[in-house]
Amino acid sequence: MTDQAASPTPRPMGVRDILRIRDYRLLISGQAISDIGDGITFLLLLLVVMELTGSNTMLALMAIAEAVPQFTVGLMAGVYVDRWNRRNVMLAADLLRAVIVVSFALVSVIGFVPLLYVLGFAQSSISTFFRPARGALLPRIVPAEGLPAANSLAQASQVLGTVIGAGIAGLIFSAFGSGVIGFAIDALTFVVSFLLISRIGGEVGRIRAEAHAEKGDVRRSLAEGIAIVRGSRLLLGSLIAAAVSMLGLGAVNVLFVPLIVKDLQVNPAWMAGIEFAQTAAMIMAAGVVSLLVRRFAPTTIITVALAGIGICIGFMSGVTAVWQVIGLLFVVGWMVTPLQAMLQTIVQTASTDATRGRVVSILQASLSTASVVSMAIGGVFGDLIGIRSVYLAAAVLVVIAAGISFVLFRGVPARPGIASVPEAEAA
């Protein structure tokens, strides 16, 4: 199967349209199941480490062990995703992660905490291959006019899966006092994902022949990927705007619980309702993305969404009651899904099949780096100048990101098509 070129005025496909595509149904089903498993393991790891050590420092080290690969290994992963069959990369990643998750269960019983950090780093590293492979594979399965809906559905699946998985993890740990059963369930989700993805046509994962000619120098291949991003105002604008916004949003995320519990003095039980408000909005927003694309260019949606999120974060710096937080996050949820769906769509349509893995990895590594830096700075400045002041500064950064996107997107094609891969060029 080859990439499909967009028509001059393609009619955006809706969720029902893309779900008629067999390979997409297999891909999204595998993702949905593994997202639930990821949600289970992420929380279980933290609970297990806390149970074994009772140390906040050790808990933070686990979070760091899982974050570091996103902007180290992840930056190089795209090079190999552009050399190997993307479908096979995903299959290998699922099997390896299943083995690692089973190892989590064994190590948690033994209680050897240092090995948990090593395994956490390994699992996160493997995931950095899976995500760009999936992002690069999607345009080979879904036509250009279906990518906004496909990406929005994938985003909704990830959010819902994380919430469901975290809920399951909490129940399992409370009931059994260990993570063994939860880890076993997560391993099973990876096996199911493997079986579903294995049914996707093998030809879909193959790449252009010229991609395989770069196998000599990994650094040169990565440099070429960076040059592609720098040479495209559409890609560069997306990357810079997204990274600048994460410099603000990372701090917002890390200081959210202190804002609610300490500053507003709200019972932590409200966190479930607050989380539900934003999650529900993000899921509902997935159903209207195709309608938005029919009226507005993806670049316009990104700019408006960033501006809206920035304004809402600014209002959050002055909240006095929990219902205000719930309302603001409900509004934010409606903007987050279109924003992320459009960013993914632009990355997929503004790069060729031979370079798409690197472009996706560069974007993800940039966002992860910005987020980690923001969280570190946010924690420090939260104590120095106060949580609300950090929120206000974050709001300014996100609005600046909207301004950057507006400037850099001016004069570029609003609806880029996917560069097609003729059958004769397929490797």
N, C-alpha and C positions, 0 to 999 in steps of 0.2 A: 504494500500500500504506500502511496506517496503523499506528500503534502499537497493540499488543494489550494489553488490560487483563488483569492477573493475576486468576485466580480466587481465592476466599478461602483455599483450601488447595491451591495448585498443586503438582504433583509435579515436582521439579527435573529438568530434562532433562540427559542425559549427553552426552558428546562425540559418540557415534554418532548421537544424536538430532539435534543441531544440524547435523551434517555432511550430513544429509538435506535441509537447506534450501539450495536452489540458490544464492540470492544470497549466503548466508554462505560457501559453498564458494568462490565467486568472490572475495569480500572477503578471506578468510583466505589464499587462494592468492596473491593479489596482494601481501598483506602479507608473507608468508613469503619470496617472491622478492626484494622490495625490502629486507627486513631483511638478507638476505645481502649485497646490494649496499651497504647502509649500513655493514655491518661491514667490507667491503673498503675503502671510501673513508675511513672514520674512521682506520684504521691507516695506509693509504697516504699520507694527507695528512701525518701526523706523520713518517713515514719520509722522504717527499720533502723536507719542510722541514728535517729533520735532515741529510739528504744535501746540500742546497743551502747551508745556513748553518753547520752544525756547532755551533749554539748552543742551549743549554737554554732560554735566555730567549726566543728566537724560537719554540721549540717550545711554551713556555707561552703565548705570545701567540696562537698558533693555537688552542689549547684554549680560551682566553678568548674569541676571536672567535666560536667555535662555541657557547659557553655563554651569552653575553650576550643573544642574541635570545630564549632560553627564558623569561627573566623581564622582558623589555622588550616586544618585538614580540608575544611570546606572550600577554601579558595583554590586548592589544587584538584579537588574532586571533579570539577567541571572539565578539566583537561582530559581525564580518562573517560568521562561520560561521552565526550565527543570522539572517542576512539573505539569504544566498545559498543556492542549491541545494547541499547537502553533497556529493552525488555529483560535481557539476561542480567544486567546490572541489578535491576529491581528484584529479580528472582534470587540472586545470590545474596543480596542484602537481607531479604526476608528470612532465608535459611540461617544465615549467620546470626541475625538478631534473635531468632528463636533459640539457638544454642546458648547465646549469652544470657538471655532471660532465664532459661533453666538454671544456668550457673548462678544467677542472682539468688535463686531459691536455695541452692545447696550451700552457698557461702553464708547466707543469712542464718542458716541453721548452725553452721560451724561458728559463726560470730567473728570471722576474720575481716574486720572493717577495711583495712588497706586494700584488699583485693576487690572490695565493692567499688572503690574509687577507680581502680584499673578497668574493671568491667564497665562501669558507667562511662568512662572516657571512650572505651572501645565501641560501645553501642552507639554513642552519639556520633563517633567518627564514621561508622557505617551508614548512619542515617544521612550524613552529608552527601553520600553518593546516591542514595535512594531519591531524595527530593529533586535534585536537578535532572536526574534521569526521568522522573515522572513529568516534570515540567517540560522537558525537551520532547518527550514522547507524545504528549497531548496533542500538539498540532498535526501529528501524523495520523491521529484518530478522528479528530473533530475538525470540520471546516472552519475557516477563519471567522465566518459569521456566527459560529457557535461557541467560540472561545470565551467571550464574556460570561455567558451563562454557565459554561463548563467550569470556569475558574471560580465563579461565585458559589456554585454548588459544592465544589471542593473545599472552599473556605468554610462554608456552613457545616459541612461534614466534619471538618477538623475541630471547629469550636464545639459542636454538639458531642462529638466523640470524646473530647477532653473532659467535658463536664460529666458525661455519663461514666467515663472511666474513673474519674476522681471520686465520684459517689460510690461506685462499686468498691474501690480501694478502701475508702473509709469504713464501709460496712464490713468488709472482709477482715480488716485489721482489728476492728472493734469486737467482732465475733470470735476470732480465733487467736488474736494476739500475736500473729506472725504474718509474713507476706508470702509464704510458700504457695498457698492456693491462688492468690492473685497473680504471682509470677507465672504459675502454670497456665492460668487463663490467658495471660498475655502471649506466652509462647504459642498457644493454640491459635491465637488470632493471626500471628505471623504465618503459621502453616496454612490457614485458610486463605490468607492473602496470596500466598505463593500459588496455591491451587487455582485461584481465580485468575491471576495474572498469567499463569502458564497457558491458559486457554486463549489469550490474545494472540493474534496472528504473528508468527515469527518475523515476517518481512517488515512489520511495522517498526521494529527496533533497529533496523539496519540504517546505516548512515552513508552519506555521500562518499565516493571514493577518495576525494581530496582530503577528507578528514583523517584518513588513515595514513596519509603521506607525511604526517607531522610527528611520527612516533619517536624521532631521535632526541628531541630536547624539550623537556617538560616546561622549563622556564620560558623558552621561546614561545611555546604554545600558549602559556598563560599571558605572556606579554602581548601576543596577538589578540587575545580575548579582551584585554584591557584597552588596546588600541581601537578595537571595534567599538567599544563603549564610548571612548573619548571622541571618536570620529562621528558619532551620531548624536545630534542634539536631542532626539527623542529618547534614546537610551540614557544619555548623560543627564538630561533633565529629570528623568524618572529616578535615577540612582541618587542624585544629589538631593532632590526634594524629599525622597523617602528617608535618606540617611539623616538629614537635618531634622526632620520630624521625629525620628527615633531618638535623637539627642535630647528631645524634650519628653517624649512619651515613656522612655525607659525610667526616668526619675518619677514620673507620675505613677507608674506601675509599682515601683518599689515602696513608694510612700503612701500608697492607697490605704492599706490596712491601718497604719498609724493615724491617717487623717480621720478615718471612720471611728476607730476604737478610742484613740487617745484625745484627738482634738474635738470631735463631735461628741465623744463619750457615749457612743451607741453600743448596744449589746452586740457582741460578735455574731449572734444568731441572725442578725439582719444581713450578714454577708451573703447568705444563700439567696435572699430576695434580690439583693443588688446585682449579684452575678446573673440571676435569672433574667432580669430586665434587659441587660445588654445582650446576653446570649439570644434571647427571644427576638430582639430587634435584628441582630445579625442574620439569624436564620430566615426571618421574614423578608429581609432585604434581598436575599439571594433570589427570591422569586420575581423581583422587579428590575433586576439589572438589565435584562434584555429590553425592557421597555425604555429604560434610561438611554441605552445605546441607540435606540431608534430616533431619539430626539437630540442627543448631545454627543459630541465627540469624546472619546476616552480621555483625551488630554483635559478637556473642560471638566469632566467628572472628577478627575484627580485634583485639579486646582480648587474646585468648589468644596470637595470633601475635606481637603486639608484645612481650608479656611474655616469651615463649619466646626471641625474637630477642635481647632485652635480656640475658637470663640467659646465653645462649651467648656474646655479646660480652664479658660479664663474665668468663666462664671463659677466653676467649681472651687476656685480659690476664695470665693466669698460665701460658700454655702453655710447655712446655719441649722439645717435640719436634714434628716436622712431622706425624706421624700424628695427633696431637691436633687440629691445625688442620684436617686433612682431615675428621676425624670431626665436629667442631663445624660446619664449613661444610656438610657433608652434611645435618645436622639443620636448619640455618638454611634451606637450600634448600627443604626440605619446608614451611616456614612462609611463605617469601617469596611463592610463587605464590598460595596462598589469600588472603594479606593483600592483595596488589595486585588480585587478581580481585574481592574483596569491596569494596574501595574504589571501583573502577570501577563495579561493579554498583550501589552505593548512589548514586553521583553520577548515574548514568543513570536510576535509578528514582525518585529524590527530586526530580527537576527535570522540567519540562514540555518538550515538543519545542521550544517557542519560546524557551526559555532554556538548553537543555542545552549548547550550544556555549560560552556564557560560563562556565557552571559548570565544565565540563571544563577550560577554559583557566585559570580562576582557581586551580583545584587544581594544575595542572601548573606554573604560574608560581610558586606558593607553594613547591612542592617544589623547584623548580630554584633559587630564591633561597636557601632554607634549605641546600641541598646546597653551593652555591658558598661561602656564608658559612662553613659548617662546614669545608670543605676549606681555606679560607684560614686560619681559626683553628687547625685541626688541624695544619697545617704549622708554624706558629709555636710552638704549645705542645708539639709533638712534640720540638722542640729544647730548650725551656725546662724541661719537667717529665718528659720521657721518653715514648716511644711507649706503653708499657704503662699509664701513668697516664692518657693520653688515651683509651685503650680503656676503662678503668674508668669514666671520666667519661661517655663515650659510652653505655656500658651503662646508667648511671643515667638518662640522658636518655631512652633508649628505654623503660625501665621506667616512667618518669614519663609518657611518651606513652600507655602502656597504661592507667595510672591515669586520665589525662584522658579517654580514650575510655570507660572504665568509668563515670565520673561523668556525662559528657555524654550517653551513650547510654541511661542509666537512664530509664525511663518513656516512651521513644519507640517507635513501632511497629517491631517486629523485622523484619518482612518487607514493606516498602513495595511497592506495585504501581506500574506505569508509568501515568502519566496518559495516557489514550487521546486520540487526535486524530480526532474525527469527520470523515468524508469531506467533509461540507459546509463544514468549517472550513479544509480544506487550501487552500493558496494555489495 
